[in-house]
Amino acid sequence: MLGLILRVLPFWVREPLLILGGSLFGVGMVFNAVTESESRWIMAGLGVALLALTAFRIRTVRHAWRARREAAGAPAPQVQPRPVDGPAAPAKKGPNTAAQVFVALALVGALVGAVWLAPRVTGDGTAAARKPATCSDNDPGKKLPKAYARTPGAVTGNELCKALNRSDLADLLGTPGETPLVAYGNSGTASLTADKVAESEARVQFDTYTVEFSATYNHLTVAQYAKVLAPQTMDHRTDKVLGRPAVFTSDHLMQFRIGGEGSSSTATEGPLARTLTVALDRKDPGGTFDFTVWSKSGAVLPEDDVILGIVEKILPTLPGQPG
């Protein structure tokens, strides 16, 4: 459609339109090549080629404008009038230059406005689309389970999410520039406990990694977990977090499939996850905080020291925790 319009437009409308559009897009490509790291040389080459083509069009318009001015200043040739039988035909007026320039500017404005407005209408590539996800509750307006009232100091899923969804979390994970796609908290209870054990969780998802932070208020100590359950996982090792007993473990997540042809099982092995389990306090009275990170794309998980540093920054921001 754009090509048809440009072919139909007269020279003094089409060329200024192409010059302005080529200048804008050429400069934009070169600027993106300087600021972006991906496809830098391809973008720079296209931008330079477009600017060179625009410069050629400017040269063509200058020659045409100079020839037009010379033709307008030359004396008109003497033409002998010929007798005509009927009334003289009215003289045909040439195109108005000012009107052509106005139409060209109007078309350029419409084109630039369409380019600016299109992504905002579709919701793609805008600041709103790139705005980081904020914490939301899976069950807004729902009362907390009674287990939270019976557990003094138990943090809710929303409190965990606010502590986890830090503005520098992507930088800490080693993926600067990424923004949270999903962020939510859930205040539930541990399974098989008849809703008597509070177990809150929060999740923040990026393009590269997904992180989950949970709190379980049961009687299982980290020492017991490290001795009995951790050896059943991969790459387990004990550590300390802010003076509290802690243990690292690795295991594959489970992913579930509903329906689908040729599937013999609804549960399959998911991506590998790295978890740091930390005691609620230095005395290890029972109950834990768990920080888990994984990647669906198969990206290499952060080092243990990175995970340790993140948890050491998050824990003091929770309500009731020593700052």
C-alpha positions, 0 to 999 in steps of 0.5 A: 500500500505504501509503495502504491502511494509513493508511486502515485504521488508527484515528484515534489511530494514523494521525494521530500517524504522519502528524504525525511523518512529516510533521515529519521529511520537512518539516524534511528538505526545508527543510534540503535547500533551504538546503544544496542549490543546485539546485531550492532554491525547489521543495524549500523550497515543498514542505517548507513545505507539508508542515509546514503540513499537519502543523500542521493535523493537530496542531490536529485531534488537539488538538481531538479529544483535548480533546473526548475528555477532556471526554466522559470527565469528564461524568457518565454519563446515567441509563438505565433498565434493560430486562428481557432474556430471555437473559443480558446481553451483555458490555460492549464495551471501547474501544480502549486509548490506550497500546496505540495510541500504542505501535503508532504509535511502532512503525510510525514506527520501522519507516518511518524504519528502512526509509527509512534502510536501503533505499538501503544495501541497494540501494547507491544514495545512500550514503556507500559509493556516493559514495566516491571510486574508488581506483587499481586495476591493469588487470592485477593480479599481472602482471609489468612488461614488460621495457621497464621494466627497460631504462628506468631511472626509468620510472614505472608506471601505478599510480604515475601513477594515484596522482599523478593521483588527487589529492584536490583534482583535481576542485577544480583542474578547476573541478568541486568536489564531484565524486568520481572514478567510475573510477581505474586505471593500466596499465603497457604498451608503445608500439604498433609497438615490439615491446614495447621502449618503455615507455608507462604510463598512468593515467585518472581519470573524473568526471561532467564530465571524464575526465583521462588521464596517460601517460608514453612513453619513446621518442626523440621530443623535445618540440622535434621533436614541436612542429615536425613533429606538433603543427602537424597538430593544432588550436590548438597552441602551445608553453609551459614547465612547470617549466622543461621544453619543452611544447606544447599540442594539441587533437584529437578522440578516436576512439570505436568502435562494435561492431555496430549497425544502419545503421552504415557504420563502427565508428570515429567522431569522438569528443569534443574533447580538450586535451593538454599534452605535457611533456618528461621533463626540462629537457634534453628528451632524448626521451620525454614526459609527456602530460596529456589532458582531455575531456568526453563531455557536451560541457562546455567544457574547462578553460583552458590555464592551469588544465591547466598548473597541474594538471600543475605540481602532479602532476609533482613527486609522481612517483617520481624527479622533482624535488620 
